């Protein structure tokens, strides 16, 4: 390697650390300059722009986070910065990453890891600068956020599953990010070049399901349904329990034969598609109740993957907060704000009944309605309302409050009718009078909501 390049600035107040790191890097052919504090580092950086900086966090004059922030404000294309600390924490690592640090090393340093990270940072820095916008956009779409054991384990499982064609059923509460994990699975599979077609099953009216899923032929014109649109790729069926029985039967036939007939068509259409699904409702209970086909359940449920609620990996909350700040700055051009440390600590201990969806909505609300760079604890509590002051109120909030309006309305109607049905001793005639609904319409409603008479 050329002795004149790369040029690395090592900033650390401990002489032994500076000397050791410098000697190791010089042995590898890098040119190294050392600074014992922030002021010397500023002077050396002005004198010659480094290709990479190794920066200690705790220093006697100015801490490394403050220095990194200062440099990031001065330069739009700051060289890679690797932070070092003997007193690392999740908060400081998150803050350093948000400010643009390439990586974070804990002391005592692993020299092998140090050399590997330095090499990678130097090799990829030019590409990162050219494609930062594109890469960040892709991350919004495909990468589950978090470094907890829960998230890392799930991602590792998905990478392994992606090497096979096994169908996966994602199970988890509303708002946990099942669709995002499904997209992650697709993007690590051999179908990554194909389409990822995301379907909210509950949003499709039963009378339109056949056309939506299988397409139609009419007067010589062909409308491609969702299965054809996903040919060569992945069809993701979100909240599969909401699918009507007729569509369940047709989908089962299509998956078993890899072919189907369009509505109004006479020739079989062959498709090569991977189908994965998600549910927040226990499908075993739906099968037992006769609302979901057992054979379709077994066909879709080759592997079940449980996506944990946010409260079970709350250490990811700071990462998620900063991720969505960056997201709304980029996607909605909102002004930059950041959560204070007390606010972050409070939110790490918050129950997150609505999971990641609730967190995302909170960040958006605070960025739109708030003012100033800092989001303080009191502002967060005000935004969360009475639940923040009394978390026990979460227990009284019905689960369907966190569902889309159409599904929430169905859940409310079913609970409402079942309550009054029981109150009126199972008499449809009395129920019709009690709720003020014509009996014929009531029978249809009871049947549509699968309320047993």
Secondary structure, 3 states (H helix, E strand, C coil): CCCCCCEEEEECCCHHHHHHHHHHHHHCCCEEEEECCHHHHHHHHHHCCCCEEEEECCCCCCCHHHHHHHHHHHCCCCCEEEEEECCCCHHHHHHHHHCCCCEEEECCCCHHHHHHHHHHHHHHHHHHHHHHHHHHHHHHHHCCCCCCHHHHHHHHHHHHHCCCCCCEEEECCCCCCHHHHHHHHHHCCCCCCCCEEEEEHHHCCHHHHHHHHHCEEECCEEECCHHHHCCCCEEEEECHHHCCHHHHHHHHHHHHHCEECCECCCCCEECCCEEEEEECCCHHHHHHCCCCCHHHHHHHCCEEEECCCHHHHHHHHHHHHHHHHHHHHHHHCCCCCEECHHHHHHHHCCCCCCHHHHHHHHHHHHHHHCCCCEECHHHHHHHHCHHHHCHHHHHHCCHHHHCCHHHHHHHHHHHHHHHHHHHCCCCHHHHHHHHCCCHHHHHHHHHHCCCCC
